[in-house]
């Protein structure tokens, strides 16, 4: 909500990729799936394996779509693409910086939680989420400025599916943990509302007005989490 709100409020977006509907449907289903799996208040290894299976099915569909799309494109001109080794090194360097930054984000979030008396979940949902969303904002904004609207929207939808079905599952697979439903439900409910709001309209357009609505929705989400922390 926050990343798309900031990007859309500057300028609308238009998506033309047929795979967007698939990723949008997957992102919409994720909150319902998480609610069903975690309703007993426990994130078990069995839950993690189930979510990882769903993630594998989604990723397979994405890869197949990407291959079909690539097959329809004309062959690239010689020298038009960057050397493969350079591209791999750039990605590896970026990931390394992200991992290092994540250490500071987690440590800083813990300090804020202790100082304000917030629960770890609220710290993660408000403070850490904003910090870790910065790379997504940068990627979406750059994609929008360069006219790659589908890439920007796909980044948002894909990251939500990836975080919920893969990242959360891997952590639970390593060590299962208890989940507090009163803290979790606001995120799931706002996740559904947000995903409904970013369904492109006629012609695949996302108008600027959606950015302002998403910004208000995110403010309400933060307020709901803070109310939970104070309660």
C-alpha positions as CSV (number, residue, x, y, z in Angstrom):
1,X,0.0,0.0,0.0
2,X,2.7,2.5,1.0
3,X,5.0,1.8,-2.0
4,X,2.3,1.9,-4.6
5,X,0.7,5.0,-2.9
6,X,3.9,7.0,-3.2
7,X,4.5,5.9,-6.8
8,X,0.9,6.3,-8.0
9,X,0.4,9.7,-6.3
10,X,3.1,11.0,-8.6
11,X,1.8,9.5,-11.8
12,X,-0.6,6.7,-12.8
13,X,0.5,3.3,-14.1
14,X,-0.7,1.1,-16.9
15,X,-0.2,-2.7,-17.1
16,X,-0.4,-4.8,-20.2
17,X,1.1,-8.1,-19.1
18,X,-1.3,-11.0,-19.0
19,X,0.5,-12.5,-16.1
20,X,-0.6,-9.6,-13.9
21,X,-4.0,-11.1,-13.3
22,X,-2.4,-14.3,-12.1
23,X,-0.2,-12.5,-9.6
24,X,-3.0,-10.3,-8.5
25,X,-5.2,-13.3,-7.8
26,X,-2.3,-15.0,-5.9
27,X,-1.7,-11.9,-3.8
28,X,-5.5,-11.7,-3.0
29,X,-5.6,-15.4,-2.0
30,X,-2.5,-15.1,0.3
31,X,-4.3,-13.4,3.3
32,X,-7.1,-16.0,3.2
33,X,-4.6,-18.9,3.0
34,X,-2.5,-17.5,5.9
35,X,-5.7,-17.0,8.0
36,X,-6.8,-20.6,7.4
37,X,-3.3,-22.0,8.1
38,X,-2.6,-20.0,11.2
39,X,-6.1,-19.9,12.7
40,X,-5.0,-22.4,15.5
41,X,-2.4,-19.8,16.6
42,X,0.6,-22.0,15.7
43,X,2.9,-21.8,12.6
44,X,4.0,-25.4,12.4
45,X,6.4,-27.2,10.0
46,X,3.4,-28.8,8.3
47,X,1.9,-25.4,7.7
48,X,5.3,-24.3,6.3
49,X,5.5,-27.3,3.9
50,X,1.9,-26.6,2.7
51,X,2.7,-22.9,2.0
52,X,6.0,-23.9,0.3
53,X,4.1,-26.2,-2.0
54,X,1.7,-23.4,-3.0
55,X,4.7,-21.1,-3.5
56,X,6.3,-23.7,-5.8
57,X,3.1,-23.9,-7.9
58,X,3.0,-20.1,-8.2
59,X,6.7,-19.9,-9.1
60,X,6.3,-22.6,-11.7
61,X,3.4,-20.7,-13.3
62,X,5.5,-17.5,-13.3
63,X,8.5,-19.2,-15.0
64,X,6.3,-20.8,-17.6
65,X,4.7,-17.4,-18.4
66,X,8.2,-15.8,-18.6
67,X,9.4,-18.5,-21.0
68,X,6.4,-18.1,-23.3
69,X,6.8,-14.3,-23.2
70,X,10.5,-14.6,-24.1
71,X,9.7,-17.0,-27.0
72,X,7.4,-14.5,-28.5
73,X,10.0,-11.7,-28.5
74,X,12.4,-11.2,-31.3
75,X,16.0,-12.2,-30.8
76,X,18.1,-9.5,-29.1
77,X,20.7,-7.7,-31.1
78,X,24.3,-8.6,-30.6
79,X,25.9,-6.6,-27.8
80,X,22.6,-5.2,-26.6
81,X,22.5,-7.1,-23.4
82,X,24.9,-6.7,-20.5
83,X,27.6,-9.5,-20.0
84,X,26.1,-12.3,-17.9
85,X,29.0,-12.3,-15.4
86,X,28.6,-8.5,-14.8
87,X,24.9,-8.9,-14.2
88,X,25.4,-11.8,-11.7
89,X,28.0,-9.7,-9.8
90,X,25.7,-6.7,-9.7
91,X,22.9,-8.8,-8.3
92,X,25.2,-10.5,-5.8
93,X,26.6,-7.1,-4.6
94,X,23.1,-5.7,-4.2
95,X,22.0,-8.7,-2.2
96,X,25.1,-8.5,0.0
97,X,24.3,-4.8,0.8
98,X,20.7,-5.7,1.6
99,X,21.7,-8.5,4.0
100,X,24.1,-6.1,5.8
101,X,21.4,-3.4,6.0
102,X,18.9,-5.9,7.3
103,X,21.1,-6.5,10.3
104,X,21.0,-2.9,11.3
105,X,17.2,-2.7,10.6
106,X,16.5,-5.7,12.9
107,X,18.8,-4.3,15.7
108,X,17.3,-0.8,15.4
109,X,13.8,-2.3,15.4
110,X,14.5,-4.2,18.6
111,X,15.7,-1.0,20.3
112,X,12.6,0.9,19.2
113,X,10.4,-1.9,20.5
114,X,12.1,-2.0,23.9
115,X,11.9,1.8,24.2
116,X,8.2,2.1,23.3
117,X,7.0,-1.2,24.8
118,X,5.7,-2.5,21.4
119,X,5.4,-6.2,20.7
120,X,7.9,-7.7,18.2
121,X,5.1,-8.1,15.6
122,X,4.1,-4.5,15.7
123,X,7.7,-3.4,15.4
124,X,8.0,-5.7,12.4
125,X,4.8,-4.5,10.8
126,X,5.5,-0.8,11.3
127,X,9.2,0.0,11.6
128,X,11.0,-2.9,10.0
129,X,8.4,-3.2,7.2
130,X,9.0,0.4,6.1
131,X,12.8,-0.1,6.2
132,X,12.7,-3.3,4.2
133,X,10.2,-1.8,1.8
134,X,12.6,0.9,0.7
135,X,14.3,-1.3,-2.0
136,X,10.9,-2.2,-3.3
137,X,10.0,1.5,-3.5
138,X,13.2,2.3,-5.3
139,X,12.7,-0.6,-7.8
140,X,9.0,0.3,-8.4
141,X,9.8,4.0,-8.9
142,X,12.7,3.4,-11.3
143,X,10.6,1.0,-13.3
144,X,7.8,3.6,-13.5
145,X,10.1,6.3,-14.6
146,X,11.6,4.1,-17.3
147,X,8.1,3.2,-18.5
148,X,8.2,-0.4,-17.3
149,X,4.9,-0.3,-15.5
150,X,4.4,-4.1,-15.5
151,X,7.7,-4.6,-13.8
152,X,6.9,-2.1,-11.1
153,X,3.5,-3.6,-10.3
154,X,4.8,-7.1,-10.6
155,X,7.5,-6.2,-8.1
156,X,4.9,-5.3,-5.5
157,X,2.6,-8.3,-6.1
158,X,5.4,-10.8,-6.4
159,X,7.1,-9.6,-3.2
160,X,4.0,-10.0,-1.2
161,X,3.5,-13.6,-2.4
162,X,7.2,-14.3,-2.0
163,X,7.3,-12.9,1.6
164,X,4.2,-14.7,2.8
165,X,4.5,-18.1,1.1
166,X,8.3,-18.5,1.1
167,X,10.1,-16.3,3.6
168,X,7.6,-16.9,6.4
169,X,7.5,-20.6,5.6
170,X,11.3,-21.0,5.7
171,X,11.5,-19.4,9.1
172,X,8.7,-21.7,10.5
173,X,10.3,-24.7,8.9
174,X,13.5,-23.9,10.8
175,X,11.7,-23.2,14.0
176,X,7.9,-23.3,14.4
177,X,6.5,-20.5,16.5
178,X,3.2,-19.3,18.1
179,X,1.1,-16.7,16.3
180,X,-1.1,-14.1,18.1
181,X,-4.2,-13.8,16.0
182,X,-5.3,-10.4,17.3
183,X,-2.0,-9.0,16.1
184,X,-2.1,-10.9,12.8
185,X,-5.7,-10.2,11.7
186,X,-5.4,-6.4,10.9
187,X,-2.5,-7.2,8.5
188,X,-4.6,-9.9,6.8
189,X,-7.7,-7.7,6.5
190,X,-5.8,-4.7,5.2
191,X,-3.9,-7.0,2.8
192,X,-7.2,-8.1,1.2
193,X,-8.5,-4.5,1.0
194,X,-5.2,-3.2,-0.5
195,X,-5.1,-5.9,-3.1
196,X,-8.6,-5.2,-4.2
197,X,-7.7,-1.5,-4.6
198,X,-4.8,-2.2,-6.9
199,X,-6.8,-4.3,-9.5
200,X,-6.2,-2.3,-12.7
201,X,-9.3,-0.8,-14.3
202,X,-10.3,-0.7,-18.0
203,X,-7.3,-0.7,-20.2
204,X,-5.0,-1.9,-17.4
205,X,-4.8,1.6,-15.9
206,X,-4.2,2.5,-12.2
207,X,-5.1,6.2,-11.7
208,X,-3.4,8.7,-9.4
209,X,-6.5,8.7,-7.1
210,X,-5.7,5.2,-6.0
211,X,-2.4,6.4,-4.7
212,X,-4.1,8.8,-2.3
213,X,-6.6,6.1,-1.2
214,X,-3.8,3.6,-0.6
215,X,-1.9,6.2,1.5
216,X,-5.0,6.8,3.7
217,X,-5.4,3.0,4.0
218,X,-1.8,2.6,5.0
219,X,-2.2,5.3,7.7
220,X,-5.3,3.5,9.0
221,X,-3.3,0.2,9.0
222,X,-0.5,1.8,11.1
223,X,-3.0,3.3,13.5
224,X,-4.6,-0.1,13.9
225,X,-1.3,-1.7,14.7
226,X,-0.3,1.0,17.2
227,X,-3.7,0.7,18.9
228,X,-3.0,-3.1,19.2
229,X,0.4,-2.3,20.7
230,X,-1.0,0.1,23.2
231,X,-3.8,-2.3,24.2
